[in-house]
Amino acid sequence: MASVTVGVHIRPDTVLSFRSHPDEDRVVLELGEFDGYVAVFLPRSEIARLAGVLAQAQESLSVPTVKAAA
């Protein structure tokens, strides 16, 4: 088995879309388009989990951080 790590920067003009495959109970989340995109294959059971992680990430940016004195 091989593994790969891919980094994607989402910018305001990055296309975010999905393709639904109800017969397979999954969606394909697509980040980007045409000359380069990342596809994330999500079964129905993992969509809510991904949404939860994104909500936590967004909330983490709203929490004030305490800076330690140097």
C-alpha positions as a printed Julia matrix, in Angstrom:
70×3 Matrix{Float64}:
   0.0    0.0     0.0
   1.26   3.46   -0.89
   0.44   6.7     0.87
   0.55  10.3    -0.22
   0.12  13.64    1.49
  -1.5   16.48   -0.43
  -1.69  20.09    0.69
  -4.41  22.36   -0.65
  -4.79  26.07   -0.03
  -8.43  27.14   -0.26
  -8.74  30.7    -1.52
 -11.85  32.8    -2.21
 -11.77  31.79   -5.89
 -11.21  28.08   -5.26
 -14.1   26.05   -6.61
 -15.7   23.84   -3.94
 -18.21  21.33   -5.25
 -19.47  17.8    -4.8
 -20.87  14.94   -6.8
 -23.55  12.82   -5.2
 -23.66   9.05   -5.66
 -26.9    8.02   -3.91
 -26.69   4.48   -5.27
 -23.39   4.09   -3.37
 -24.49   6.19   -0.34
 -21.55   8.57   -0.74
 -20.44  11.91   -2.15
 -17.21  13.1    -3.72
 -16.11  16.49   -2.38
 -14.0   18.33   -4.98
 -11.58  21.11   -4.02
 -10.4   23.01   -7.1
 -11.15  22.3   -10.75
  -9.79  21.51  -14.22
  -5.98  21.52  -14.11
  -5.79  20.46  -10.49
  -8.21  19.36   -7.85
  -8.44  17.06   -4.88
 -11.3   14.6    -4.57
 -12.37  13.44   -1.12
 -14.6   10.36   -1.13
 -17.07  10.48    1.76
 -19.58   7.83    2.72
 -22.76   9.27    4.23
 -21.63   8.27    7.72
 -18.52  10.49    7.51
 -20.14  13.69    6.18
 -21.39  14.76    9.63
 -17.99  13.95   11.16
 -16.22  16.15    8.59
 -18.74  18.94    9.21
 -18.05  18.66   12.95
 -14.3   18.91   12.49
 -14.73  21.99   10.27
 -17.02  23.59   12.88
 -14.42  22.93   15.59
 -11.69  24.39   13.38
 -13.75  27.53   12.77
 -14.51  27.87   16.47
 -10.82  27.5    17.35
 -10.09  30.66   15.36
 -12.57  32.61   17.49
 -11.07  31.59   20.83
  -8.63  34.18   22.14
  -5.19  32.78   22.7
  -3.12  33.6    25.75
   0.42  34.58   24.93
   3.07  33.6    27.43
   5.44  36.3    28.61
   8.88  35.98   27.06
